[in-house]
Amino acid sequence: MTDETRIALKNYDNLIRSRGLDDVELHWDSDTVVYGDGGVDIDVLLDPGFTSVS
């Protein structure tokens, strides 16, 4: 597994654990991670520091 993949999975896992399955969604058509009242580009999952665990 690459470091990038590991970071993305840790970030996504942390979002789900902290917000719950009902509040986090990957919207593949727009490449967006949707959570709360908004969302971010899916590429931010690759960023170390996007969540506290990466």
C-alpha positions as CSV (number, residue, x, y, z in Angstrom):
1,M,0.0,0.0,0.0
2,T,1.4,3.4,-0.9
3,D,1.7,6.2,1.7
4,E,-0.9,8.2,-0.3
5,T,-3.4,5.4,0.0
6,R,-2.8,5.0,3.7
7,I,-3.3,8.7,4.3
8,A,-6.5,8.8,2.3
9,L,-7.9,5.8,4.1
10,K,-7.0,7.2,7.5
11,N,-8.6,10.5,6.7
12,Y,-11.8,8.9,5.4
13,D,-12.0,6.5,8.3
14,N,-11.6,9.4,10.8
15,L,-14.4,11.4,9.1
16,I,-16.7,8.4,9.3
17,R,-15.8,7.7,13.0
18,S,-16.1,11.3,14.1
19,R,-19.3,12.2,12.1
20,G,-21.1,9.0,11.5
21,L,-22.0,7.1,8.4
22,D,-25.1,9.3,7.8
23,D,-23.0,12.5,7.6
24,V,-20.2,11.5,5.2
25,E,-20.6,10.6,1.6
26,L,-18.3,10.1,-1.4
27,H,-20.0,11.8,-4.4
28,W,-18.1,10.1,-7.3
29,D,-19.7,12.2,-10.1
30,S,-18.4,15.4,-8.7
31,D,-15.3,14.0,-7.0
32,T,-16.5,15.5,-3.7
33,V,-16.4,14.3,-0.1
34,V,-19.7,15.6,1.3
35,Y,-20.1,16.1,5.0
36,G,-22.0,18.5,7.3
37,D,-23.4,21.4,5.3
38,G,-20.8,21.3,2.6
39,G,-18.0,19.3,1.1
40,V,-14.5,19.3,-0.2
41,D,-12.7,18.0,-3.3
42,I,-11.9,14.3,-2.9
43,D,-8.2,15.0,-3.3
44,V,-8.0,16.5,0.2
45,L,-8.2,13.0,1.6
46,L,-4.6,12.6,0.3
47,D,-3.5,15.6,2.4
48,P,-1.6,14.7,5.6
49,G,-3.2,16.8,8.4
50,F,-6.7,16.9,6.8
51,T,-7.8,15.1,9.9
52,S,-6.0,14.6,13.2
53,V,-5.0,11.0,12.4
54,S,-3.0,11.4,9.2
